[in-house]
Amino acid sequence: MTRLITQPMTTPTEHTDVLVVGAGLAGLRTATLLAQLGHSVTLIERRRRLTEFIRTTGIFVRKTLSDYGLPTEHLGPPIRTMVLYPPSLRKPVRLSSERDEYRVGEMGPLYEHYAREAVLAGVDLRLGTRFLGLVEDDWLIREDDGARRIAARFIVGADGARSQVAKHLGLDLNAHLLVGTERVYPLTDPAGEPAFHCVIDPRLAPGYLAWTVNDGVHAHVGVAGYAHRYPHGINHALESYAAVAPGLSPADRNPAQAEPRGGPIPVGGLLRRISSPRGLLVGDAAGAVSPLTAGGLDPCLRLSDYAAGTLHQALTNADRSTLQVYDGAALRREFRGRLAMRHALAQIRTPAAAEAAFLGLRIGAGRAAAGHILFADKSFPSPNQVIPTR
Ligand SMILES: Cc1cc2nc3c(=O)[nH]c(=O)nc-3n(C[C@H](O)[C@H](O)[C@H](O)COP(=O)(O)OP(=O)(O)OC[C@H]3O[C@@H](n4cnc5c(N)ncnc54)[C@H](O)[C@@H]3O)c2cc1C
């Protein structure tokens, strides 16, 4: 475990059952469930407002929408159409579903909604508060008026893809990362069918995709890929894509009106060591993101449920060893197929190779396979079904 050498502090040590670091979706969910189960929970978040510095596009898949009952007033209109493009943008492949497949969350209001739920459940939510590390046996945080010690029975690292909590607990760190960036354009002309457009072009998105998600209210225009494979940087690639992006009318292409978003995306599959006797990791910190689609919202909710259940048991039994069952290695096996497909996507290195791969999507079997992946009923594996309970 990493330790911080610091000056002694004058403020008394605070006590809590669980210290949760990071108020993204994973931290908010874990903290709320634990408070609802009767535990004292302190949730710290370095951002001062949950509506700022948003990282995600916010696409929720059908399975999440049906299992988690998200507040519909903060969701955009349903999307049933997916359009796939080769680098030339010619002869796209259109896939339509009879069901509502995706909805884009208004993430600022959604985070605030879940923050209100957390506070109602009794969570002590502290914005503008940064996790610093370990000092003696306490956790060290920084608030506006200085550093404080917190003695927590357990800590939860919900602090994103580059987790500091993971480092301090001596757990696995995400090493296989994409970087993504996008602009969210408000639409002046909301005509047209909501659709999710994806471009397979290694110049714009080496190892991943460029996208336009237009739900009739906003258009999210973005690119993601391996950082070291962008010769002129990812912002240059976004600029090039935004100038031609399908699914966005020229009248709406005003970058001054657009909200920038972005961040790292762990795509190496769930990490193996995600718990220690002192705490555990959830969400991106645990690598809980689909290696193929890079979707992390469904995984972070499901893993948070499992984390809260495990911590509840450990707190009730007063037994730190209970956290052993929270085992990334067991869950990771479920990711084998998606990791193989990630590897295949990463091999497409030239526009010619992307055009050739695209030919497969134009035939029946290729279309069916794409539909199966994109409109799937599968989600992040339910940990309770994969890991036997003790
Ligand atoms: C550009 C982009 C688009 C994406 N689009 C989608 C999508 O459409 N659908 C989908 O399913 N997934 C998407 N993902 C992935 C998805 O957004 C993440 O998997 C998910 O949001 C992870 O949630 P989280 O709570 O684990 O982490 P985060 O949302 O990253 O939350 C971590 C929180 O911890 C806080 N924090 C970090 N360090 C500290 C510290 N030292 N002290 C205090 N607080 C700290 C951060 O401020 C942050 O609020 C996208 C990712 C990117 C980058």
The ligand as an SDF file (V2000), in Angstrom:
LIG
                    3D

 53 58  0  0  0  0  0  0  0  0999 V2000
  -15.9550   10.0930  -24.5240 C   0  0  0  0  0  0  0  0  0  0  0  0
  -16.6260    8.9460  -23.7840 C   0  0  0  0  0  0  0  0  0  0  0  0
  -17.8930    8.5360  -24.1570 C   0  0  0  0  0  0  0  0  0  0  0  0
  -18.5020    7.4670  -23.5030 C   0  0  0  0  0  0  0  0  0  0  0  0
  -19.7620    7.1180  -23.8600 N   0  0  0  0  0  0  0  0  0  0  0  0
  -20.3810    6.1030  -23.2500 C   0  0  0  0  0  0  0  0  0  0  0  0
  -21.7040    5.7850  -23.5680 C   0  0  0  0  0  0  0  0  0  0  0  0
  -22.3440    6.4490  -24.3720 O   0  0  0  0  0  0  0  0  0  0  0  0
  -22.3060    4.7150  -22.9510 N   0  0  0  0  0  0  0  0  0  0  0  0
  -21.6360    3.9680  -22.0340 C   0  0  0  0  0  0  0  0  0  0  0  0
  -22.2140    2.9890  -21.5330 O   0  0  0  0  0  0  0  0  0  0  0  0
  -20.3750    4.2810  -21.6720 N   0  0  0  0  0  0  0  0  0  0  0  0
  -19.7450    5.3350  -22.2400 C   0  0  0  0  0  0  0  0  0  0  0  0
  -18.4800    5.6830  -21.8510 N   0  0  0  0  0  0  0  0  0  0  0  0
  -17.9020    4.9940  -20.6990 C   0  0  0  0  0  0  0  0  0  0  0  0
  -18.6440    5.4680  -19.4340 C   0  0  0  0  0  0  0  0  0  0  0  0
  -18.8250    6.8350  -19.4890 O   0  0  0  0  0  0  0  0  0  0  0  0
  -17.8710    5.1220  -18.1550 C   0  0  0  0  0  0  0  0  0  0  0  0
  -17.5780    3.7480  -18.1860 O   0  0  0  0  0  0  0  0  0  0  0  0
  -18.6990    5.4490  -16.9140 C   0  0  0  0  0  0  0  0  0  0  0  0
  -19.1440    6.7760  -16.9310 O   0  0  0  0  0  0  0  0  0  0  0  0
  -17.8400    5.1840  -15.6810 C   0  0  0  0  0  0  0  0  0  0  0  0
  -18.4440    5.7080  -14.5240 O   0  0  0  0  0  0  0  0  0  0  0  0
  -17.6030    5.7780  -13.1780 P   0  0  0  0  0  0  0  0  0  0  0  0
  -18.5450    6.2760  -12.1520 O   0  0  0  0  0  0  0  0  0  0  0  0
  -16.9000    4.5030  -12.9480 O   0  0  0  0  0  0  0  0  0  0  0  0
  -16.4480    6.8240  -13.4790 O   0  0  0  0  0  0  0  0  0  0  0  0
  -16.5040    8.3970  -13.7170 P   0  0  0  0  0  0  0  0  0  0  0  0
  -17.8070    8.8240  -14.3080 O   0  0  0  0  0  0  0  0  0  0  0  0
  -15.2370    8.7310  -14.4310 O   0  0  0  0  0  0  0  0  0  0  0  0
  -16.4670    8.9830  -12.2460 O   0  0  0  0  0  0  0  0  0  0  0  0
  -15.2900    9.0460  -11.4890 C   0  0  0  0  0  0  0  0  0  0  0  0
  -15.4270   10.2350  -10.5650 C   0  0  0  0  0  0  0  0  0  0  0  0
  -14.3410   10.2340   -9.6280 O   0  0  0  0  0  0  0  0  0  0  0  0
  -13.9280   11.5650   -9.4320 C   0  0  0  0  0  0  0  0  0  0  0  0
  -12.5470   11.5330   -8.9300 N   0  0  0  0  0  0  0  0  0  0  0  0
  -11.4510   11.0710   -9.5840 C   0  0  0  0  0  0  0  0  0  0  0  0
  -10.3610   11.1990   -8.8010 N   0  0  0  0  0  0  0  0  0  0  0  0
  -10.7900   11.7330   -7.6340 C   0  0  0  0  0  0  0  0  0  0  0  0
  -10.1110   12.1140   -6.4290 C   0  0  0  0  0  0  0  0  0  0  0  0
   -8.7760   11.9580   -6.2580 N   0  0  0  0  0  0  0  0  0  0  0  0
  -10.8480   12.6330   -5.4100 N   0  0  0  0  0  0  0  0  0  0  0  0
  -12.1940   12.8030   -5.5500 C   0  0  0  0  0  0  0  0  0  0  0  0
  -12.8760   12.4890   -6.6840 N   0  0  0  0  0  0  0  0  0  0  0  0
  -12.1790   11.9480   -7.7050 C   0  0  0  0  0  0  0  0  0  0  0  0
  -14.0530   12.1990  -10.8200 C   0  0  0  0  0  0  0  0  0  0  0  0
  -14.1470   13.6070  -10.7500 O   0  0  0  0  0  0  0  0  0  0  0  0
  -15.3510   11.5540  -11.3200 C   0  0  0  0  0  0  0  0  0  0  0  0
  -16.4900   12.3220  -11.0240 O   0  0  0  0  0  0  0  0  0  0  0  0
  -17.8370    6.7730  -22.4600 C   0  0  0  0  0  0  0  0  0  0  0  0
  -16.5690    7.2060  -22.0560 C   0  0  0  0  0  0  0  0  0  0  0  0
  -15.9700    8.2820  -22.7050 C   0  0  0  0  0  0  0  0  0  0  0  0
  -14.6040    8.7560  -22.2430 C   0  0  0  0  0  0  0  0  0  0  0  0
  1  2  1  0
  2  3  1  0
  2 52  2  0
  3  4  2  0
  4  5  1  0
  4 50  1  0
  5  6  2  0
  6  7  1  0
  6 13  1  0
  7  8  2  0
  7  9  1  0
  9 10  1  0
 10 11  2  0
 10 12  1  0
 12 13  2  0
 13 14  1  0
 14 15  1  0
 14 50  1  0
 15 16  1  0
 16 17  1  0
 16 18  1  0
 18 19  1  0
 18 20  1  0
 20 21  1  0
 20 22  1  0
 22 23  1  0
 23 24  1  0
 24 25  2  0
 24 26  1  0
 24 27  1  0
 27 28  1  0
 28 29  2  0
 28 30  1  0
 28 31  1  0
 31 32  1  0
 32 33  1  0
 33 34  1  0
 33 48  1  0
 34 35  1  0
 35 36  1  0
 35 46  1  0
 36 37  1  0
 36 45  1  0
 37 38  2  0
 38 39  1  0
 39 40  1  0
 39 45  2  0
 40 41  1  0
 40 42  2  0
 42 43  1  0
 43 44  2  0
 44 45  1  0
 46 47  1  0
 46 48  1  0
 48 49  1  0
 50 51  2  0
 51 52  1  0
 52 53  1  0
M  END
$$$$
